Amino acid sequence: MKKIALCLLFLMLFPMQINAANTVKVSFIRQGNLWVYDNGTERQLSYARHASMPQWSSHGDIVAYAENDSLMIAPLKGKPLLVEHDVTHYQWSPVAEELAYISNGILVYYNVKTHEKKRVAIGVDQFSWFPEGDRFLITSAAALAPTGWGPVKLYTVSKYAGLDVKKVEAFTTLPAENDSFFAYTTSSFKWSPNGQWISFIAIPTASMSADANKLCIITKEGKAFQVVGDMLNVPNWFKWSNEEQVLAFINGEGRFATENKKFTLKEMPVFKEHVFTPKGFADWDFTWTEKDNIIISRVPEAGWSNDEKKRPLPFLYSMNVKTNKQSQFTFPQKGLGDYAPVYHKATNQTMWIRTNRKQANLLTRVKDTKNDKVLISDLDLPGNYYELYRWNEVFSVYSP
């Protein structure tokens, strides 16, 4: 009886950790093709060998991805479907199986169920859905005139506008080019938890953007514009807290990822700033895990070296942003680095990339354990620009 009781206790305690991995959905790129990890199994969805940038739909049953410059969707049950050629940006609705994208400067709204496409607005360079999923915040890029660059303009528009310019409403105009600010366009937009604040990157021309861009905040009414930091054009490097009006970002100019990259917080509405990166280190990708906790990819700070072996590799750190208590979270072996942490709230586990710069695996750890496991092996590596890897090009974790 004692053995039976012990077996029952074991089954009660450990299936949660075993099943945690089975309830995770990950879309990823392997050998140029789109794959999904779902319910504990892997499945290949595309075969053309040019896939990248997977994005999950809000319900988690369809993956949008790029195939060269074409936009594709791949249902978990079914074959990939071509949506449009010549697409530059795409984003799922936050509330429905609807996909919006820009093709040749035209914002298009696509209903996945009916396959109906509706043109929304022209002259669009970037956009994001509003949290309610009924309209868009859109960017009109700066125009070059004989007197210099004009300002970037932001507008709001209903998804049902149908190219009717009367349904496009002015939201705000960014500052014109001056000694301290210049924007040609913007990144996508991110809303604070209470919807009162909107953050985005103001992006200059490509050559300037490689070294410095402006992180900006504005109210939901398009007022109180503020520049809060300088950063690389990496949209995954600025994120709102899940619960409070606190914006976290990687502050610092310079194209070399291994120097001058500081993890910073801004508290709204007072714009109070906190810097958490210790001297001698640079911080990269991060994820909010709980209200006050962050897991971040951290590397010893170093100047640039053309010798790859002399460039440092990162490890993960855990920190509490209220107490500033910090502790090392992972301990990769020599020659390996840990990148791109993602917290999966539904299963209380953290996932991240471990790579030697030639081969990459996705690892996972359930909260309050020390057991690191390989969830997915042999992911493709994204391009490396002075040690900056854009990992959203090769994997995406579905977060309901």
Secondary structure, DSSP 8 states (H G I E B T S, - for coil): -HHHHHHHHHHHHSHHHHHHHHT-EEEEEETTEEEEEETTEEEE---SS-EEEEEE-TTSSEEEEEETTEEEEEESSS--EEEESSEEEEEE-SSSSEEEEEETTEEEEEETTTTEEEEEEES-SEEEE-TTSSEEEEEE---EETTEE---EEEEEETT-TT-GGGEEEEEE---S-SS---SEE---EE-TTSSEEEEEEE--HHHHTT-EEEEEEETTS-S-EEEEEE-S-GGGEEE-SSSSEEEEEE--SS-TTSS-EEEEEETTTTEEEE---TTEEEEEEEEEETTEEEEEEEE-----SSGGGS---EEEEEETTT--EEE-----TT-EEEEEEEEGGGTEEEEEEE-SS-EEEEEEETT----EEEEEEE----EETTEE-GGGTEEE---
